[in-house]
Amino acid sequence: MLDDIQSVTFGLGREVFAVPVPLVREILDYKEPFRIPNGPDHFLGLIDVRGEGIPTIDLRLRLGMPKAEPTVLTRILILEVPREGRTLTIGLMIDKALSVSVFPRSAIETPPDIGVAWRSEYIEGVVRQETGFVVLIDIARFLTSQDAELIDHRCQQAA
């Protein structure tokens, strides 16, 4: 059991991704973010979560995937990511939430260096399943220093 990783799985198009359960604060229905000007395309703006402004990123765009309009299945995954001695709270817009899954550590394969549309340094590993692969995202490495600075700066402007 200690060698198992419990993860929230979610879909972006036909691809399935996962993040560790301990990072997930909640999963919300999609709501239009408050736009903050002059940010990169993947930075959607802020959403209000019980009085707290949460910076929100379009995960599709951040991974270099094509933009998709929100649907009734679109969710915002609220994560609390430990980063450089603090916790960064961020929302990720995803196409759909799937499930909580448990993956044995022994089933996690090394990320491939070729043949994927996103950069492999963001990938902690992949898990092979009957229906395809689940890509485990290393959120701390995925959020670059530039993203973290942008989020801090935009949130301070909106305050």
Phi, psi and omega in degrees: 000324179293338180269008178265148176243119178270126186225152170269124179260148180209160183250143169231105187062229179270355182274147177243131181236166178213148172229150181298138180307318183301339179276343186272117177276316179191166176237124185247152168299151181294138168221147184297124178289154172284115185288140174242124187295157172068022176264166176295161183305323184286345179271105185284329183131212183245145169242150179269119177240099181049048176087000179250128177280116182253119176296138187232135182244140172279106185296327177302309182294322181296331178270001180083015178273162179292149178295146176226140177288144178299146177236184177293342179269347182299136180229164171241118181270116179267119182245149171243106189252119175294130183208117174049052174080009177215176179246126179260119177264128186215149175255138176243121176282124180236158180292318179195145173274141183252294184192175167260125184236152177247124179244125173295137179306327181292342180271353182275121180263157176299139180296142179287149178270343181225164174084009176236153185279346181247165185283133188290345179291344176277349188262122177283328179173177176230148177242125180278129176231171180302324184270359181140213182247150169250126181263119177273116182270133172272093187297322181299320178281331179296319178278104181289167175302323179297317177299313182298316178296318179299315180298313178302313183295314181294323180292322178294322178296322183283340183288000000 
